[in-house]
Every structure is written in C-alpha cells, then in structure tokens.
Amino acid sequence: MNAMHHPSAVDQGLRAHNLSVVDRHMRNEAIDPDSVMSLYTDDAVLEIPARGLRFDTLAAIRDNYVRMFASMSEVAIHPMDRFATDDRVVDECMVTLRIVGDGVTGAPLPIGTRAELRLLHVFHMRDGRIAREEVFEAWRRLEG
C-alpha cells in the first residue's frame, strides 16, 4: 500500500524559497542583469536548446542577458503557470516583443519583427539557488 506524501513544513518552506528566487529572477533579469547573478550557483549553466545556446559561466550568462534584452523592445510578459518541487521550478509564460537588434543570438525571426514567444523555463535548484536554467521557446511572428 502506497502512502501519499504530504509535504512537510520544511518541504513547503524550500518550495516557497525556490519560487521566490525564480520570481526575483524573472522580474529583474531584463532590467538589471547584475542583480540576478547572485541567484545562481557559481557553476550554473543556462541552456536555450532551440537556438543552440549554452552558457556555462556567470559572466557568459550575464553577457547574454545584457545583449539579448538590449535587442528587444515593446516587451510584455504574460504569466501562465509556475510551480515548484524541492529541486525544480517550472515557469511558463507568453511574451510579446519586437526584435530591435542582433543580440538575440539565433533568433528565428529578423530584426524589426514583432513576435510572440512562448517560454517554458525549467530551473534546477541547489541550496536555494539556480544551478541550471533550461529555456524552451516557441516563436510566432505577429503583424505590425
């Protein structure tokens, strides 16, 4: 007979902490990349498989954010779902944006395009920080 696992206060506290870390990351990565770097472990990895990107140093992760967000305008984030386990946070959102520069490395649409971008982030958490961030993207061209 399988007993159902009921989260303990420790589990719930860890999950709440992980959700808080990811919330700070999602709110601040575009406006102040330096402020989110302490949310990562020293050996963190960021992967964006659809664009063939992998960043395995904090400096490379930061530089990607600076280049990428400087190349976007008219950004609006529409949250869809977010949940946590003890060692993962999954965040799904829809983003509308305009590509205005060449810093969105491997973007499937040209500069000047208005786009809708469905994002699924899987954050692997270790000791209350982001050890691995995987970003799965689906791009769609918008009129205008």
Contact map, one row per residue, 1 for C-alpha under 8 A:
111000000000000000000000000000000000000000000000000000000000000000000000000000000000000000000000000000000000000000000000000000000000000000000000
111100000000000000000000000000000000000000000000000000000000000000000000000000000000000000000000000000000000000000000000000000000000000000000000
111110000000000000000000000000000000000000000000000000000000000000000000000000000000000000000000000000000000000000000000000000000000000000000000
011111000000000000000000000000000000000000000000000000000000000000000000000000000000000000000000000000000000000000000000000000000000000000000000
001111100000000000000000000000000000000000000000000000000000000000000000000000000000000000000000000000000000000000000000000000000000000000000000
000111110000000000000000000000000000000000000000000000000000000000000000000000000000000000000000000000000000000000000000000000000000000000000000
000011111111000000000000000000000000000000000000000000000000000000000000000000000000000000000000000000000000000000000000000000000000000000000000
000001111111000000000000000000000000000000000000000000000000000000000000000000000000000000000000000000000000000000000000000000000000000000000000
000000111111100000000000000000000000000000000000000000000000000000000000000000000000000000000000000000000000000000000000000000000000000000000000
000000111111110000000000000000000000000000000000000000000000000000000000000000000000000000000000000000000000000000000000000000000000000000000000
000000111111111000000000000000000000000000000000000000000000000000000000000000000000010000000000000000000000000000000000000000000000000000000000
000000111111111100000000000000000000000000000000000000000000000000000000000000000000000000000000000000000000000000000000000000000000000000000000
000000001111111110000000000000000000000000000000000000000000000000000000000000000000000000000000000000000000000000000000000000000000000000000000
000000000111111111000000000000000000000000000000000000000000000000000000000000000000010000000000000000000000000000000000000000010000000000000000
000000000011111111100000000000000000000000000000000000000000000000000000000000000001110000000000000000000000000000000000000000000000000000000000
000000000001111111110000000000000000000000000000000000000000000000000000000000000001000000000000000000000000000000000000000000000000000000000000
000000000000111111111000000000000000000000000000000000000000000000000000000000000000000000000000000000000000000000000000000000010000000000000000
000000000000011111111100000000000000000000000000000000000000000000000000000000000001011110000000000000000000000000000000000010011000000000000000
000000000000001111111110000000000000000000000000000000000000000000000000000000000011000010000000000000000000000000000000000000000000000000000000
000000000000000111111111000000000000000000000000000000000000000000000000000000000000000000000000000000000000000000000000000000000000000000000000
000000000000000011111111100000000000001000000000000000000000000000000000000000000000000000000000000000000000000000000000000000011000000000000000
000000000000000001111111110000000000000000000000000000000000000000000000000000000000000010000000000000000000000000000000001000000000000000000000
000000000000000000111111111000000000000000000000000000000000000000000000000000000000000000000000000000000000000000000000000000000000000000000000
000000000000000000011111111100000001000000000000000000000000000000000000000000000000000000000000000000000000000000000000000000000000000000000000
000000000000000000001111111110000001001000000000000000000000000000000000000000000000000000000000000000000000000000000000000000000000000000000000
000000000000000000000111111111000000000000000000000000000000000000000000000000000000000000000000000000000000000000000000000000000000000000000000
000000000000000000000011111111100000000000000000000000000000000000000000000000000000000000000000000000000000000000000000000000000000000000000000
000000000000000000000001111111111011000000000000000000000000000000000000000000000000000000000000000000000000000000000000000000000000000000000000
000000000000000000000000111111111111000000000000000000000000000010000000000000000000000000000000000000000000000000000000000000000000000000000000
000000000000000000000000011111111000000000000000000000000000000011001000000000000000000000000000000000000000000000000000000000000000000000000000
000000000000000000000000001111111000000000000000000000000000000000000000000000000000000000000000000000000000000000000000000000000000000000000000
000000000000000000000000000111111111000000000000000000000000000000000000000000000000000000000000000000000000000000000000000000000000000000000000
000000000000000000000000000111111111100000000000000000000000010011000000000000000000000000000000000000000000000000000000000000000000000000000000
000000000000000000000000000010011111100000000000000000000000010000000000000000000000000000000000000000000000000000000000000000000000000000000000
000000000000000000000000000110011111110000000000000000000000000000000000000000000000000000000000000000000000000000000000000000000000000000000000
000000000000000000000001100110011111111100000000000000000000000000000000000000000000000000000000000000000000000000000000000000000000000000000000
000000000000000000000000000000001111111100000000000000000100010000000000000000000000000000000000000000000000000000000000000000000000000000000000
000000000000000000000000000000000011111110000000000000000000000000000000000000000000000000000000000000000000000000000000000000000000000000000000
000000000000000000001000100000000001111110000000000000000000000000000000000000000000000000000000000000000000000000000000000000001100000000000000
000000000000000000000000000000000001111111110000000000000100000000000000000000000000000000000000000000000000000000000000000000001110000000000000
000000000000000000000000000000000000011111110000000000000000000000000000000000000000000000000000000000000000000000000000000001001110000000000000
000000000000000000000000000000000000000111110000000000001100000000000000000000000000000000000000000000000000000000000000000000000010000000000000
000000000000000000000000000000000000000111111000000000011100000000000000000000000000000000000000000000000000000000000000000000000010000000000000
000000000000000000000000000000000000000111111100000000011100000000000000000000000000000000000000000000000000000000000000000000000111100000000000
000000000000000000000000000000000000000000111110000001111000100000000000000000000000000000000000000000000000000000000000000000000011100000000000
000000000000000000000000000000000000000000011111000001110000100000000000000000000000000000000000000000000000000000000000000000000001111000000000
000000000000000000000000000000000000000000001111100111100000000000000000000000000000000000000000000000000000000000000000000000000001111000000000
000000000000000000000000000000000000000000000111111111000000000000000000000000000000000000000000000000000000000000000000000000000000011110000000
000000000000000000000000000000000000000000000011111111000000000000000000000000000000000000000000000000000000000000000000000000000000011100000000
000000000000000000000000000000000000000000000001111110000000000000000000000000000000000000000000000000000000000000000000000000000000000110000000
000000000000000000000000000000000000000000000001111110000000000000000000000000000000000000000000000000001110000000000000000000000000000000000000
000000000000000000000000000000000000000000000011111111000000000000000000000000000000000000000000000000000100000000000000000000000000000000000000
000000000000000000000000000000000000000000000011111111100000000000000000000000000000000000000000000000000000000000000000000000000000000000000000
000000000000000000000000000000000000000000001111100111110000000000000000000000000000000000000000000000000000000000000000000000000000000000000000
000000000000000000000000000000000000000000001110000011111101100000000000000000000000000000000000000000000000000000000000000000000000000000000000
000000000000000000000000000000000000000000111100000001111101100000000000000000000000000000000000000000000000000000000000000000000000000000000000
000000000000000000000000000000000000000001111000000000111111100000000000000000000000000000000000000000000000000000000000000000000000000000000000
000000000000000000000000000000000000100101110000000000111111110000000000000000000000000000000000000000000000000000000000000000000000000000000000
000000000000000000000000000000000000000000000000000000001111111000000000000000000000000000000000000000000000000000000000000000000000000000000000
000000000000000000000000000000000000000000000000000000111111111100000000000000000000000000000000000000000000000000000000000000000000000000000000
000000000000000000000000000000000000000000001100000000111111111110000000000000000000000000000000000000000000000000000000000000000000000000000000
000000000000000000000000000000001100100000000000000000000111111111000000000000000000000000000000000000000000000000000000000000000000000000000000
000000000000000000000000000000000000000000000000000000000011111111100000000000000000000000000000000000000000000000000000000000000000000000000000
000000000000000000000000000000000000000000000000000000000001111111110000000000000000000000000000000000100000000000000000000000000000000000000000
000000000000000000000000000011001000000000000000000000000000111111111000000000000000000000000000000000000000000000000000000000000000000000000000
000000000000000000000000000001001000000000000000000000000000011111111100000000000000000000000000000000000000000000000000000000000000000000000000
000000000000000000000000000000000000000000000000000000000000001111111110000000000000000000000000000000110000000000000000000000000000000000000000
000000000000000000000000000000000000000000000000000000000000000111111111000000000000000000000000000000111000000000000000000000000000000000000000
000000000000000000000000000001000000000000000000000000000000000011111111100000000000000000000000000000110000000000000000000000000000000000000000
000000000000000000000000000000000000000000000000000000000000000001111111100000000000000000000000000010100000000000000000000000000000000000000000
000000000000000000000000000000000000000000000000000000000000000000111111100000000000000000000000001111110000000000000000000000000000000000000000
000000000000000000000000000000000000000000000000000000000000000000011111111000000000000000000000111110000000000000000000000000000000000000000000
000000000000000000000000000000000000000000000000000000000000000000001111111000000000000000000000111100000000000000000000000000000000000000000000
000000000000000000000000000000000000000000000000000000000000000000000001111100000000000000000001110000000000000000000000000000000000000000000000
000000000000000000000000000000000000000000000000000000000000000000000001111110000000000000000011110000000000000000000000000000000000000000000000
000000000000000000000000000000000000000000000000000000000000000000000000011111000000000000000011100000000000000000000000000000000000000000000000
000000000000000000000000000000000000000000000000000000000000000000000000001111100000000000001111000000000000000000000000000000000000000000000000
000000000000000000000000000000000000000000000000000000000000000000000000000111110000000000001110000000000000000000000000000000000000000000000000
000000000000000000000000000000000000000000000000000000000000000000000000000011111000000000011100000000000000000000000000000000000000000000000000
000000000000000000000000000000000000000000000000000000000000000000000000000001111100000000111100000000000000000000000000000000000000000000000000
000000000000000000000000000000000000000000000000000000000000000000000000000000111110000001111000000000000000000000000000000000000000000000000000
000000000000000000000000000000000000000000000000000000000000000000000000000000011111000011110000000000000000000000000000000000000000000000000000
000000000000000000100000000000000000000000000000000000000000000000000000000000001111100011100000000000000000000000000000000000000000000000000000
000000000000001101100000000000000000000000000000000000000000000000000000000000000111111111000000000000000000000000000000000000000000000000000000
000000000000001000000000000000000000000000000000000000000000000000000000000000000011111110000000000000000000000000000000000000000000000000000000
000000000010011001000000000000000000000000000000000000000000000000000000000000000001111100000000000000000000000000000000000010000000000000000000
000000000000000001000000000000000000000000000000000000000000000000000000000000000001111110000000000000000000000000000000000111000000000000000000
000000000000000001000000000000000000000000000000000000000000000000000000000000000001111111000000000000000000000000000000011110000000000000000000
000000000000000001100100000000000000000000000000000000000000000000000000000000000111101111100000000000000000000000000000111110000000000000000000
000000000000000000000000000000000000000000000000000000000000000000000000000000001111000111110000000000000000000000000001111000000000000000000000
000000000000000000000000000000000000000000000000000000000000000000000000000000011110000011111000000000000000000000000011110000000000000000000000
000000000000000000000000000000000000000000000000000000000000000000000000000000111100000001111100000000000000000000000111100000000000000000000000
000000000000000000000000000000000000000000000000000000000000000000000000000011111000000000111110000000000000000000000111000000000000000000000000
000000000000000000000000000000000000000000000000000000000000000000000000000011110000000000011111000000000000000000011110000000000000000000000000
000000000000000000000000000000000000000000000000000000000000000000000000001111000000000000001111100000000000000000011110000000000000000000000000
000000000000000000000000000000000000000000000000000000000000000000000000011110000000000000000111110000000000000001111000000000000000000000000000
000000000000000000000000000000000000000000000000000000000000000000000001111100000000000000000011111000000000000001111000000000000000000000000000
000000000000000000000000000000000000000000000000000000000000000000000001111000000000000000000001111100000000001111100000000000000000000000000000
000000000000000000000000000000000000000000000000000000000000000000000011100000000000000000000000111110010000011111100000000000000000000000000000
000000000000000000000000000000000000000000000000000000000000000000000011100000000000000000000000011111000000001110000000000000000000000000000000
000000000000000000000000000000000000000000000000000000000000000000000111000000000000000000000000001111110000001100000000000000000000000000000000
000000000000000000000000000000000000000000000000000000000000000000000010000000000000000000000000000111111000001000000000000000000000000000000000
000000000000000000000000000000000000000000000000000000000000000100111110000000000000000000000000000011111000000000000000000000000000000000000000
000000000000000000000000000000000000000000000000000000000000000000111010000000000000000000000000001011111110000000000000000000000000000000000000
000000000000000000000000000000000000000000000000001000000000000000010000000000000000000000000000000001111110000000000000000000000000000000000000
000000000000000000000000000000000000000000000000001100000000000000000000000000000000000000000000000000011111000000000000000000000000000000000000
000000000000000000000000000000000000000000000000001000000000000000000000000000000000000000000000000000011111110000000000000000000000000000000000
000000000000000000000000000000000000000000000000000000000000000000000000000000000000000000000000000000000111110000000000000000000000000000100000
000000000000000000000000000000000000000000000000000000000000000000000000000000000000000000000000000000000011111010000000000000000000000000001000
000000000000000000000000000000000000000000000000000000000000000000000000000000000000000000000000001000000011111110000000000000000000000000000000
000000000000000000000000000000000000000000000000000000000000000000000000000000000000000000000000011111000000111110000000000000000000000000000000
000000000000000000000000000000000000000000000000000000000000000000000000000000000000000000000000011110000000011111000000000000000000000000000000
000000000000000000000000000000000000000000000000000000000000000000000000000000000000000000000000011100000000111111100000000000000000000000001101
000000000000000000000000000000000000000000000000000000000000000000000000000000000000000000000001111000000000000111110000000000000000000000001111
000000000000000000000000000000000000000000000000000000000000000000000000000000000000000000000001111000000000000011111000000000000000000000111100
000000000000000000000000000000000000000000000000000000000000000000000000000000000000000000000111100000000000000001111100000000000000000000111100
000000000000000000000000000000000000000000000000000000000000000000000000000000000000000000000111100000000000000000111110000000000000000011110000
000000000000000000000000000000000000000000000000000000000000000000000000000000000000000000011110000000000000000000011111000000000000000011100000
000000000000000000000000000000000000000000000000000000000000000000000000000000000000000000111110000000000000000000001111100000000000001111000000
000000000000000000000000000000000000000000000000000000000000000000000000000000000000000001111000000000000000000000000111110000000000001110000000
000000000000000000000000000000000000000000000000000000000000000000000000000000000000000011110000000000000000000000000011111000000000111100000000
000000000000000000000000000000000000000000000000000000000000000000000000000000000000000111100000000000000000000000000001111100000000111000000000
000000000000000000000100000000000000000000000000000000000000000000000000000000000000000111000000000000000000000000000000111110000111110000000000
000000000000000000000000000000000000000000000000000000000000000000000000000000000000001110000000000000000000000000000000011111000111100000000000
000000000000000001000000000000000000000000000000000000000000000000000000000000000000011110000000000000000000000000000000001111111111000000000000
000000000000000000000000000000000000000010000000000000000000000000000000000000000000001000000000000000000000000000000000000111111110000000000000
000000000000000000000000000000000000000000000000000000000000000000000000000000000000000000000000000000000000000000000000000011111000000000000000
000000000000010011001000000000000000000000000000000000000000000000000000000000000000000000000000000000000000000000000000000011111100000000000000
000000000000000001001000000000000000001110000000000000000000000000000000000000000000000000000000000000000000000000000000000011111110000000000000
000000000000000000000000000000000000001110010000000000000000000000000000000000000000000000000000000000000000000000000000001111011111100000000000
000000000000000000000000000000000000000111111000000000000000000000000000000000000000000000000000000000000000000000000000001111001111100000000000
000000000000000000000000000000000000000000011110000000000000000000000000000000000000000000000000000000000000000000000000001110000111110000000000
000000000000000000000000000000000000000000011110000000000000000000000000000000000000000000000000000000000000000000000000111100000111111000000000
000000000000000000000000000000000000000000000111100000000000000000000000000000000000000000000000000000000000000000000000111000000001111100000000
000000000000000000000000000000000000000000000111100000000000000000000000000000000000000000000000000000000000000000000011110000000000111110000000
000000000000000000000000000000000000000000000001110000000000000000000000000000000000000000000000000000000000000000000011100000000000011111000000
000000000000000000000000000000000000000000000001010000000000000000000000000000000000000000000000000000000000000000001111000000000000001111100000
000000000000000000000000000000000000000000000000000000000000000000000000000000000000000000000000000000000000000000001110000000000000000111110000
000000000000000000000000000000000000000000000000000000000000000000000000000000000000000000000000000000000001000000111100000000000000000011111000
000000000000000000000000000000000000000000000000000000000000000000000000000000000000000000000000000000000000000000111000000000000000000001111100
000000000000000000000000000000000000000000000000000000000000000000000000000000000000000000000000000000000000100011110000000000000000000000111110
000000000000000000000000000000000000000000000000000000000000000000000000000000000000000000000000000000000000000011110000000000000000000000011111
000000000000000000000000000000000000000000000000000000000000000000000000000000000000000000000000000000000000000001000000000000000000000000001111
000000000000000000000000000000000000000000000000000000000000000000000000000000000000000000000000000000000000000011000000000000000000000000000111
